[in-house]
Amino acid sequence: MIKGERVRIICVKLHKEAPLHIIRGQVLDEDRVGIKVSGRCFQQVMDRSADKTIEKPIDAETKVFFIPFSSIKFCEVILEGTRSDIIDRRAKREGVLHKAEIKKEEGVL
């Protein structure tokens, strides 16, 4: 049971060229089919100044997502004070992607 935990969920990609979608938030509920998360959707983008990928939010609003287990590639529980916690806080402070930067090859958006 991960209800109430902060999580980072990597969604399954439908094809190799599709963007990587990440849901960051808090688990509200879970059942035998999937989990309900209150959070934001992120995409990995290239930070040209640092020459590495970073996660940036797709929009500024917090939403409730239902994510079926079949759509989850990886789920990380974020514990307070860990490296994952630091990365999570940094990602949430990133500016929202502009509409032209958002890749929409998958049906997540």
C-alpha positions as CSV (number, residue, x, y, z in Angstrom):
1,M,0.0,0.0,0.0
2,I,1.4,3.3,-1.0
3,K,-1.6,5.5,-0.3
4,G,-0.4,8.9,1.0
5,E,3.1,8.6,-0.4
6,R,4.9,11.0,-2.7
7,V,5.7,9.2,-6.0
8,R,7.4,9.6,-9.3
9,I,5.7,7.4,-12.0
10,I,7.3,6.7,-15.3
11,C,4.6,5.8,-17.9
12,V,5.0,3.1,-20.5
13,K,5.9,4.5,-24.0
14,L,3.8,3.3,-26.9
15,H,6.8,3.6,-29.3
16,K,10.5,4.3,-29.2
17,E,10.2,7.9,-30.4
18,A,7.4,8.9,-28.0
19,P,8.3,11.4,-25.3
20,L,8.7,10.1,-21.7
21,H,5.8,11.1,-19.5
22,I,6.3,11.3,-15.8
23,I,3.7,11.9,-13.1
24,R,4.9,13.4,-9.8
25,G,2.5,13.7,-6.9
26,Q,0.8,12.1,-3.9
27,V,-1.1,8.8,-4.1
28,L,-4.7,9.4,-3.1
29,D,-6.1,5.9,-3.6
30,E,-5.3,2.5,-5.1
31,D,-7.3,-0.5,-6.2
32,R,-6.7,-3.7,-8.1
33,V,-6.6,-1.8,-11.5
34,G,-4.4,1.2,-10.8
35,I,-3.7,4.2,-8.6
36,K,-5.1,7.7,-8.3
37,V,-2.5,10.4,-8.0
38,S,-2.9,14.1,-7.3
39,G,0.0,15.8,-9.0
40,R,1.5,17.1,-12.2
41,C,2.6,15.7,-15.5
42,F,6.2,16.2,-16.6
43,Q,8.3,15.5,-19.7
44,Q,12.0,14.9,-20.1
45,V,13.6,17.6,-22.1
46,M,17.2,18.4,-23.0
47,D,18.8,21.2,-21.0
48,R,21.2,22.5,-23.5
49,S,23.2,24.7,-21.1
50,A,24.0,21.7,-18.9
51,D,24.0,19.1,-21.7
52,K,21.7,16.7,-19.8
53,T,18.0,15.8,-19.6
54,I,15.7,17.4,-17.0
55,E,12.1,17.0,-16.1
56,K,9.8,20.0,-16.7
57,P,6.1,20.3,-16.0
58,I,3.6,20.3,-18.8
59,D,1.2,22.7,-17.1
60,A,1.1,24.6,-13.8
61,E,-2.1,23.0,-12.4
62,T,-2.2,20.1,-10.1
63,K,-4.6,17.5,-11.4
64,V,-5.9,14.1,-10.3
65,F,-4.7,11.2,-12.6
66,F,-5.9,7.6,-12.6
67,I,-3.0,5.5,-13.8
68,P,-3.7,1.9,-14.6
69,F,-1.0,-0.5,-13.5
70,S,-0.6,-1.6,-17.2
71,S,0.5,2.0,-18.0
72,I,3.2,2.1,-15.3
73,K,6.7,1.2,-16.3
74,F,8.3,2.3,-13.0
75,C,7.0,3.8,-9.7
76,E,9.4,5.4,-7.2
77,V,8.3,6.3,-3.7
78,I,10.0,9.6,-2.8
79,L,11.3,9.6,0.8
80,E,12.0,12.9,2.7
81,G,15.7,13.9,2.7
82,T,16.8,11.6,-0.1
83,R,18.4,12.5,-3.4
84,S,15.1,11.7,-5.0
85,D,13.4,14.3,-2.8
86,I,15.9,16.9,-3.8
87,I,15.4,16.1,-7.5
88,D,11.6,16.1,-7.0
89,R,11.6,19.6,-5.4
90,R,13.9,20.9,-8.2
91,A,11.7,19.5,-10.9
92,K,8.6,21.1,-9.4
93,R,10.3,24.5,-9.4
94,E,11.1,24.3,-13.1
95,G,9.1,26.6,-15.4
96,V,6.2,25.1,-17.4
97,L,7.0,23.9,-20.9
98,H,5.7,26.2,-23.7
99,K,3.0,24.7,-25.9
100,A,5.5,24.4,-28.8
101,E,7.9,22.4,-26.6
102,I,5.4,19.8,-25.5
103,K,5.6,16.5,-27.5
104,K,2.2,15.0,-28.0
105,E,2.9,11.7,-29.8
106,E,1.2,9.7,-27.0
107,G,-2.4,9.9,-25.8
108,V,-1.5,11.1,-22.3
109,L,-2.2,14.7,-23.0
